């Protein structure tokens, strides 16, 4: 009597995507706190110009030391440069400028509308399906974010000019997200991120020198620490993960994670800056989590035909 041969069951491949999503959300949301600390001692445009320039030089400099590492065509370089103008220079340049004259709550509310506009334009231009489930998830995300930030808006402290800058910032990141999917640049995301940062920095330098006062910079340990985090954790690792999620998850699903930024930013502001947090803020996380689940949950695969 012979024993039947053993069957080797393949192990399920490890999926690092949830880890990437978690790191991205933590880095992106803490960047609001780091930015708030940094602009206390440095004009925002000077801060961003230095941040993007240094990040671009570091990425491309490291790549240059690795012979044969360049894998971008001229088309890809131009595509990443255009995306960098929208997603780096305009988005953060306009956003940081707007936040000088409006409340952080209103700024967070406006920018958190990114998933909604991205989903609509992705359906129109990228043919990404906008199902009833996704619409319900987007509405839940809006409801959760609104409940968190609405009562945090300071009455009478928001200027019309600041609101215009923040709305323009929202339009910029939506445009950059759609451009990334439309232009579909190939090659290394690492190199592409370097091109985006360097182009954004070069563009912002003359703007910063024209409209900002270098003498307003106050050297401090908190400025150095915040700048280091914004450069390494935000511009380099954060944006690298963001574009990886866009490639992997699609524009609508990846943008849905921006619904998490206001509550996470609020949590970090409480931990680092001592800002007040109410129980109502915590309850708002529930519809946000459910909304992200509905938007990002993969569609069910059709059941296989049964053969008689």
C-alpha positions in Angstrom: 0.0 0.0 0.0 1.6 3.2 -1.1 1.0 6.6 0.5 -0.5 9.3 -1.6 2.0 12.1 -2.5 1.8 15.1 -0.2 0.4 18.2 -1.8 2.4 21.4 -1.3 0.0 24.3 -0.5 1.5 27.6 -1.7 1.6 30.3 1.0 -0.3 33.4 0.3 2.0 36.2 -0.9 2.5 39.0 1.6 0.7 42.2 0.6 2.5 45.3 1.9 -0.3 47.7 0.6 -2.0 48.1 4.0 1.4 49.1 5.5 2.0 51.6 2.7 -1.5 53.1 3.3 -0.9 53.4 7.0 2.5 55.0 6.7 1.2 57.4 4.0 -1.8 58.5 6.2 0.5 59.1 9.2 3.1 61.0 7.3 0.6 63.1 5.3 -1.5 64.0 8.3 1.4 64.8 10.6 2.8 67.1 7.9 0.0 69.6 8.7 1.3 69.8 12.3 4.9 70.0 11.2 4.0 72.7 8.7 2.1 74.7 11.4 5.2 74.6 13.6 7.6 75.5 10.8 5.7 78.5 9.5 5.8 80.0 13.0 9.6 80.7 12.4 9.7 80.8 8.6 7.6 82.4 5.8 5.6 79.6 4.1 6.8 80.2 0.5 10.5 80.2 1.6 9.9 77.1 3.6 8.3 75.3 0.6 10.9 76.4 -1.9 13.8 75.2 0.4 11.9 71.9 1.2 11.2 71.0 -2.4 14.6 72.0 -3.7 16.4 70.0 -1.1 14.2 67.0 -1.6 14.7 67.1 -5.4 18.5 67.5 -5.0 18.7 64.6 -2.5 16.6 62.2 -4.7 18.3 63.0 -8.0 21.8 63.2 -6.3 21.4 59.7 -4.8 20.2 58.4 -8.2 23.2 60.0 -10.0 25.6 58.1 -7.7 24.0 54.9 -8.8 25.2 54.4 -12.3 22.5 53.2 -14.7 19.7 54.1 -12.3 18.1 56.7 -14.7 15.0 55.2 -16.3 12.9 58.1 -17.4 12.3 59.2 -21.0 12.1 62.9 -21.8 8.3 62.5 -22.1 8.3 61.1 -18.5 10.4 64.0 -17.3 8.0 66.6 -18.8 5.0 64.7 -17.4 6.5 64.5 -13.9 7.4 68.2 -14.1 3.9 69.2 -15.0 2.5 67.0 -12.2 5.0 68.6 -9.8 3.7 72.1 -10.5 0.2 71.0 -9.6 0.8 68.6 -6.8 3.7 70.3 -5.1 4.2 74.0 -6.0 0.5 75.0 -6.5 -1.2 72.7 -4.0 1.1 73.4 -1.0 2.0 77.0 -2.1 -1.6 78.1 -2.3 -2.6 76.0 0.7 0.1 77.4 3.0 -0.7 80.9 1.9 -4.5 80.5 2.5 -4.0 79.0 6.0 -2.4 82.3 7.1 -5.8 84.0 7.0 -8.4 81.3 7.6 -8.9 78.8 10.4 -7.3 75.4 10.2 -10.7 73.8 10.5 -12.0 75.5 7.4 -8.8 74.7 5.5 -9.1 71.0 6.5 -12.7 70.9 5.4 -12.1 72.4 2.0 -9.1 70.3 1.2 -10.8 67.1 2.4 -13.3 67.5 -0.4 -10.5 66.2 -2.7 -11.9 62.6 -2.9 -15.3 63.9 -4.0 -14.0 66.0 -6.9 -11.4 63.4 -7.8 -14.1 60.7 -8.0 -16.3 62.8 -10.3 -13.4 63.7 -12.7 -12.0 60.2 -12.6 -15.4 58.9 -13.7 -15.6 61.5 -16.5 -12.0 61.5 -17.8 -10.5 58.2 -16.6 -13.6 56.0 -16.9 -13.3 54.8 -13.4 -16.7 53.4 -12.3 -18.6 55.6 -9.9 -20.9 53.0 -8.4 -23.7 53.6 -5.8 -21.5 52.0 -3.2 -18.7 54.5 -3.9 -21.1 57.5 -3.9 -22.4 56.3 -0.5 -18.9 56.0 0.8 -18.0 59.5 -0.4 -21.1 61.0 1.2 -20.3 59.3 4.5 -16.7 60.6 4.4 -18.0 64.1 3.8 -20.4 63.8 6.7 -17.7 62.6 9.0 -15.2 65.3 8.1 -17.9 68.0 8.3 -19.0 66.9 11.8 -15.4 67.1 13.0 -14.3 70.4 11.6 -17.5 72.4 11.3 -17.8 73.3 15.0 -14.0 74.1 15.1 -14.3 77.0 12.6 -13.7 80.3 14.4 -16.5 82.8 13.8 -15.4 85.9 11.9 -11.7 84.9 11.5 -11.7 83.6 7.9 -11.0 86.0 5.1 -12.4 85.8 1.6 -8.9 85.9 0.2 -7.8 82.9 2.3 -10.8 80.9 1.2 -10.0 81.6 -2.5 -6.4 80.4 -2.0 -7.6 77.3 -0.2 -10.1 76.5 -3.0 -7.3 77.0 -5.5 -5.2 74.6 -3.5 -8.0 72.0 -3.6 -8.3 72.4 -7.4 -4.5 71.9 -7.8 -4.3 68.6 -6.0 -7.4 67.3 -7.8 -5.8 68.4 -11.1 -2.5 66.8 -10.2 -4.1 63.5 -9.3 -6.0 63.3 -12.6 -3.0 64.4 -14.6 -0.9 61.6 -13.0 -3.5 59.0 -14.3 -4.0 60.7 -17.7 -0.3 61.3 -18.5 0.7 57.9 -17.0 4.4 58.5 -16.8 6.5 55.4 -16.9 9.8 54.6 -15.2 10.9 55.0 -11.6 8.5 56.7 -9.2 11.6 57.6 -7.1 13.1 59.5 -10.0 9.7 61.0 -10.9 9.3 62.3 -7.4 12.7 63.9 -7.6 11.8 65.7 -10.8 8.5 66.9 -9.3 10.2 68.3 -6.2 13.1 70.0 -8.0 10.8 71.6 -10.5 8.5 72.8 -7.7 11.4 74.2 -5.8 12.9 76.0 -8.8 9.5 77.6 -9.6 8.9 78.7 -6.0 12.3 80.2 -5.4 11.7 83.5 -7.3 8.1 83.7 -6.0 9.3 83.3 -2.4 12.1 85.9 -2.8 9.6 88.4 -4.3 6.8 88.1 -1.8 8.6 86.9 1.4 11.1 88.4 3.7 14.2 86.3 4.4 14.8 88.4 7.5 11.6 86.9 9.0 13.2 83.5 9.4 13.9 82.7 13.1 16.5 79.9 13.4 15.3 77.4 16.0 15.5 73.7 16.9 11.7 73.3 16.1 12.2 74.8 12.7 15.1 72.5 11.9 13.2 69.4 13.1 10.0 70.3 11.3 11.9 71.1 8.1 13.7 67.8 8.3 10.4 65.9 8.7 8.6 67.8 5.9 11.5 67.2 3.5 12.3 63.5 4.3 8.9 62.3 5.5 6.6 64.5 3.4 8.3 65.5 0.1 10.3 62.3 -0.3 8.6 59.3 1.3 5.1 60.7 1.6 4.8 61.7 -2.1 6.5 58.5 -3.2 3.8 56.5 -1.3 1.0 58.7 -2.7 1.9 58.1 -6.3 2.4 54.4 -5.6 -1.2 54.3 -4.2 -2.5 56.1 -7.2 -0.9 53.5 -9.5 -2.1 50.6 -7.4 -5.5 51.6 -6.1 -6.8 54.1 -8.7 -7.5 57.8 -8.3 -10.9 57.5 -6.5 -9.8 54.9 -4.0 -6.4 56.5 -3.2 -8.0 59.9 -2.8 -10.5 58.5 -0.3 -7.8 58.2 2.3 -7.6 62.0 2.4 -10.8 61.8 4.5 -8.6 60.5 7.3 -6.3 63.6 7.3 -8.5 66.0 9.3 -9.1 63.5 12.2 -5.5 62.3 12.2 -4.2 65.8 12.0 -6.5 66.8 14.9 -5.1 63.8 16.9 -1.5 64.8 16.2 -2.3 68.5 17.0 -3.7 67.4 20.4 -0.6 65.2 21.1 2.1 67.7 19.9 0.5 71.2 20.2 -2.0 70.5 23.0 -5.0 71.5 20.9 -8.4 70.7 22.5 -10.3 67.6 21.2 -13.9 66.9 22.0 -15.9 63.6 22.0 -17.8 64.8 19.0 -14.6 64.8 17.1 -14.0 61.2 17.9 -17.5 60.1 16.8 -16.9 61.7 13.4 -14.2 59.1 12.7 -16.9 56.3 12.5 -18.6 57.5 9.2 -15.2 58.3 7.8 -13.9 54.8 8.4 -17.1 53.3 6.9 -16.9 55.6 3.9 -13.3 54.7 3.1 -14.3 51.0 3.4 -17.1 51.4 0.9 -15.0 53.4 -1.6 -11.9 51.2 -1.5 -13.5 47.8 -1.1 -12.9 45.8 -4.3 -15.9 44.8 -6.4 -17.0 41.2 -5.9 -15.8 38.8 -8.5 -18.6 37.0 -10.4 -19.2 33.5 -9.3 -17.8 30.8 -11.6 -20.3 29.0 -13.8 -21.3 25.6 -12.4 -20.7 22.7 -14.8 -23.1 19.8 -14.6 
